[in-house]
């Protein structure tokens, strides 16, 4: 199957080592080792990304911008085929080949504060370097991906049309999420606020989307560029706060393990604002803490909506998994809100 794809890059599959790579849930990835070097080959999931050509065009535009303006920045763009394309279309499937960055590795969790600093610095640096690039040129690869207003409307619709038993089983979670609707109203205010800029944002700033140097654990660059779109900075900051500050991930069913670690918050602030603070307006900086509520709340809504809708989006291993995931995020949101005053003190200490 991969022979014709590799041939398009001048590689002979009979002379290559081809092995599955990573644990990504969206795209299929293989590591390719040949006499010409090491590569990562990826097949784009067209069930998620309906227009792969838009992703590839975004990469082309960004790669061109970095080469012209910041040639030393490590932007891992798809390699070109022998005919000058940055993808291969084979059997109606889109493939792209990346160089493998020797000496690099990725992590699935931020288990040390320094890693949170390095990761947040990389996402901020990416956005800062692209401040001269017009984000309106980018294609929207996942429409409404971080549209909190839409996510709340989908939640409301699920409460009308969803599984009645599951709605009954979720009463406490539903009640809490309805009580926090002000988070949606603030998002609507942000969209109308002229002090908020649209920037080039990654939109999936989990730590496994950063490459680290194996020798010193310094951040090298960001990867998985499919969700790069125009957006607000709160999307990246919010997802970092959501996924770095607690030692318990979103799959954890023992909610007692969920906590908000101040030292990780400090590192996210230092890493992100150390790179981008001067590029944010004073009004935007006021919403740094809100970014965490925005992302956690949105994910709780999505998990609970999917549970009520009979698990039509997220893969599950057991029947109540999406309900557990939603409960996990609700506990994280409660603990985050309980610490909001303290987190604001820590943020203001950095800003001053």
C-alpha positions in Angstrom: 0.0 0.0 0.0 2.8 2.4 0.9 5.1 1.5 -2.0 3.6 4.0 -4.5 3.5 6.7 -1.8 7.2 6.3 -0.9 8.1 6.1 -4.6 6.7 9.6 -5.1 9.4 10.8 -2.7 12.1 8.8 -4.5 12.2 6.1 -1.9 12.1 2.4 -2.6 9.9 0.6 0.0 11.8 -2.6 -0.5 14.9 -0.9 0.9 13.1 0.9 3.8 12.3 -0.1 7.3 8.6 0.8 7.8 7.1 0.6 11.4 4.0 2.2 13.0 4.9 5.2 15.1 3.4 7.0 18.1 0.0 6.7 19.7 -1.9 9.4 17.9 -5.7 9.0 17.8 -6.4 10.9 14.6 -3.8 10.2 11.8 -1.9 7.0 11.0 1.8 7.5 11.2 4.8 5.3 10.2 8.5 5.8 10.8 10.6 5.2 7.6 14.3 4.4 7.8 16.2 4.4 4.6 19.7 5.0 3.2 18.5 8.6 2.5 17.6 9.3 6.2 14.8 8.9 8.7 11.2 10.2 8.0 7.7 10.1 9.4 5.0 9.2 6.9 1.4 10.2 7.8 -2.0 9.5 6.4 -4.5 12.2 7.1 -7.7 11.2 8.7 -10.4 12.4 6.3 -13.2 11.6 8.7 -11.9 14.4 10.9 -10.2 16.7 8.3 -12.6 16.8 5.4 -10.4 19.0 3.3 -6.8 17.8 3.6 -5.6 20.1 0.9 -6.4 23.0 3.2 -4.1 21.7 5.8 -1.3 21.2 3.3 -1.9 24.7 1.8 -1.6 26.2 5.3 1.7 24.4 5.8 2.9 25.6 2.5 2.1 29.3 3.3 3.7 29.1 6.8 6.8 27.3 5.6 7.3 30.0 3.0 6.9 32.8 5.6 9.3 31.2 8.0 12.0 30.6 5.3 11.7 34.2 4.3 11.6 35.8 7.7 13.0 33.3 10.3 15.0 30.7 8.4 16.6 29.4 11.6 13.2 28.5 13.2 12.5 24.8 13.2 9.2 24.5 11.3 8.7 20.9 10.3 6.8 21.2 7.1 5.9 18.3 4.8 8.7 17.4 2.3 8.2 17.8 -1.4 7.7 14.9 -3.8 9.8 14.5 -6.9 7.2 16.5 -8.7 7.2 19.4 -6.2 4.0 18.6 -4.3 3.9 18.5 -0.5 1.5 15.6 -0.4 0.7 12.4 -2.3 -2.9 11.4 -3.2 -3.0 7.6 -3.4 -6.3 5.6 -3.6 -8.2 8.7 -2.6 -6.0 9.0 0.6 -3.8 11.9 1.4 -0.2 11.2 2.6 2.6 13.5 3.6 6.2 12.9 4.6 8.1 14.7 7.3 11.8 14.7 8.2 12.4 12.9 11.5 14.2 15.2 13.9 17.1 13.2 15.2 17.7 13.5 19.0 14.1 14.7 19.6 11.2 13.1 21.5 7.7 13.9 22.6 6.0 13.4 26.0 2.4 12.4 26.9 2.3 14.4 30.1 3.9 17.3 31.9 5.4 15.6 34.9 7.9 18.3 35.7 7.3 22.1 35.9 10.2 22.8 33.6 8.5 20.9 30.8 5.4 23.1 31.1 7.7 26.2 30.8 9.4 24.8 27.7 6.1 23.8 26.0 4.3 27.0 26.7 7.3 29.0 25.4 7.2 27.1 22.1 3.5 27.7 21.5 3.9 31.4 22.3 7.1 31.7 20.2 5.3 30.2 17.2 2.5 32.8 17.5 4.9 35.7 18.1 7.0 34.9 15.1 3.9 34.8 13.0 2.7 38.2 14.1 3.6 39.6 10.7 1.7 36.9 8.9 -2.0 37.7 8.1 -4.0 34.9 9.8 -6.9 35.5 7.5 -4.9 33.8 4.7 -5.2 30.5 6.6 -7.9 27.9 5.8 -10.2 26.9 8.6 -9.4 23.2 8.8 -11.8 22.4 11.7 -14.8 24.8 11.5 -16.0 26.0 15.0 -13.4 23.9 16.7 -13.1 26.3 19.7 -16.5 28.0 19.3 -17.7 27.8 22.8 -21.1 29.3 22.0 -21.7 26.5 19.5 -20.6 23.9 22.0 -23.1 25.2 24.5 -25.9 25.2 21.8 -25.0 21.6 21.0 -25.2 20.7 24.7 -28.7 22.4 24.9 -29.9 20.5 21.9 -28.7 17.2 23.4 -30.7 17.9 26.5 -33.8 18.0 24.3 -33.0 15.2 21.8 -30.6 13.0 23.7 -30.9 9.7 25.6 -33.4 10.4 28.4 -31.9 7.8 30.8 -28.4 9.3 30.3 -29.8 12.8 30.9 -31.3 11.5 34.2 -28.0 9.9 35.1 -26.2 13.2 34.4 -28.5 15.6 36.4 -25.8 17.0 38.7 -23.3 17.5 35.9 -25.9 19.1 33.7 -27.0 21.5 36.5 -23.4 22.6 37.2 -22.6 23.3 33.6 -25.8 25.3 33.1 -24.9 27.3 36.2 -21.6 28.3 34.5 -23.2 29.7 31.3 -21.5 33.1 32.1 -18.3 31.6 30.7 -20.1 31.5 27.3 -21.3 35.1 27.7 -17.7 36.2 28.3 -16.6 34.4 25.2 -19.2 36.3 23.2 -17.9 39.6 24.7 -14.4 38.7 23.7 -15.4 38.2 20.1 -16.8 41.7 20.0 -13.9 43.3 21.9 -11.6 45.3 19.5 -8.7 44.9 22.0 -8.6 41.1 21.2 -6.6 40.3 18.1 -7.0 37.3 15.8 -3.6 35.5 15.6 -2.1 32.3 14.2 -3.0 29.8 16.9 -2.2 26.1 17.2 -5.5 25.2 18.9 -4.2 21.9 20.4 -1.5 22.9 22.8 -1.2 19.6 24.7 2.4 18.8 25.7 2.6 15.9 23.2 2.5 18.4 20.4 5.9 19.7 21.4 9.2 18.2 20.4 11.9 18.2 23.1 15.7 17.9 22.8 16.6 14.5 24.3 19.9 15.8 25.6 18.7 18.8 27.7 14.8 18.6 27.6 14.6 22.0 26.0 11.7 22.6 23.7 12.6 22.5 20.0 9.4 23.2 18.1 5.7 22.4 17.9 4.3 19.6 15.8 0.9 18.3 14.6 0.1 21.4 12.6 -3.3 20.3 11.3 -5.3 22.5 13.7 -3.4 25.7 13.0 -6.0 28.4 12.3 -6.9 32.0 13.0 -8.0 32.3 16.6 -7.6 34.0 20.0 -4.6 33.4 22.3 -7.0 32.0 25.0 -7.3 28.8 22.9 -3.7 27.8 23.4 -3.3 29.2 26.9 -6.6 27.5 27.9 -5.6 24.1 26.7 -2.2 24.3 28.4 -3.8 25.2 31.7 -6.4 22.5 31.2 -3.8 19.7 30.5 -0.6 20.8 32.4 -1.8 22.0 35.8 -3.3 18.8 37.1 -1.3 15.5 37.6 -4.5 13.6 36.7 -5.4 13.6 33.0 -8.9 13.7 31.6 -9.3 9.9 31.6 -8.7 9.7 35.4 -11.7 8.3 37.2 -10.4 8.9 40.7 -11.3 12.6 41.0 -9.3 12.9 44.3 -6.2 12.9 42.2 -7.3 16.1 40.4 -5.6 19.3 41.7 -4.4 22.6 40.5 -0.6 22.8 40.8 0.6 26.4 41.4 4.1 25.7 40.3 2.9 24.5 36.9 0.7 27.6 36.5 3.8 29.8 37.2 5.8 28.0 34.6 3.0 28.4 32.0 2.8 32.1 32.8 6.6 32.5 32.6 6.9 30.5 29.4 4.0 31.9 27.5 4.2 35.6 28.6 8.0 35.6 28.6 7.6 35.2 24.8 4.4 37.0 24.0 3.5 39.4 26.8 4.6 42.5 24.8 2.4 41.4 21.9 -0.8 41.1 24.0 -2.9 44.1 24.8 -3.5 45.0 28.5 -7.2 44.0 27.9 -6.2 40.6 26.6 -3.9 39.9 29.6 -6.9 40.3 31.9 -8.3 37.1 30.4 -5.3 34.8 31.0 -7.1 33.1 33.9 -10.4 33.0 32.0 -8.6 31.0 29.3 -8.4 28.1 31.7 -12.1 28.2 32.5 -12.9 28.6 28.8 -11.0 25.4 27.8 -12.0 23.2 30.8 -15.6 24.2 30.5 -15.7 23.6 26.8 -14.2 20.1 27.1 -16.7 19.2 29.9 -19.5 20.3 27.7 -18.2 18.2 24.8 -17.8 15.1 26.8 -21.2 15.4 28.5 -22.9 16.2 25.2 -21.4 13.1 23.6 -22.5 10.9 26.5 -26.0 12.2 26.3 -25.9 11.7 22.5 -25.0 8.0 22.9 -21.2 8.4 22.3 -21.2 9.4 18.7 -17.9 11.3 18.6 -15.3 10.2 21.2 -14.1 6.6 21.2 -15.0 4.8 24.4 -13.8 1.6 26.1 -16.8 1.3 28.6 -20.3 2.7 28.7 -20.0 5.5 31.1 -16.6 6.7 29.9 -17.7 10.1 28.5 -19.7 10.7 31.7 -16.6 10.1 33.7 -14.5 12.3 31.4 -17.1 15.1 31.9 -17.1 14.6 35.6 -13.3 14.8 35.6 -13.3 18.1 33.8 -16.1 19.5 36.0 -14.0 18.7 39.1 -11.0 20.4 37.5 -13.1 23.4 36.7 -14.4 23.7 40.2 -10.8 23.5 41.7 -9.5 26.0 39.2 -12.3 28.4 40.1 -11.6 27.9 43.8 -8.0 29.0 43.2 -8.9 31.8 40.8 -8.0 34.6 43.3 -4.6 32.9 44.1 -3.9 32.4 40.4 -4.6 36.0 39.7 -2.1 37.0 42.5 0.6 34.8 40.9 -0.2 36.2 37.4 0.0 39.8 38.7 3.2 39.1 40.5 4.8 38.1 37.1 3.3 41.0 35.2 4.6 43.5 37.8 
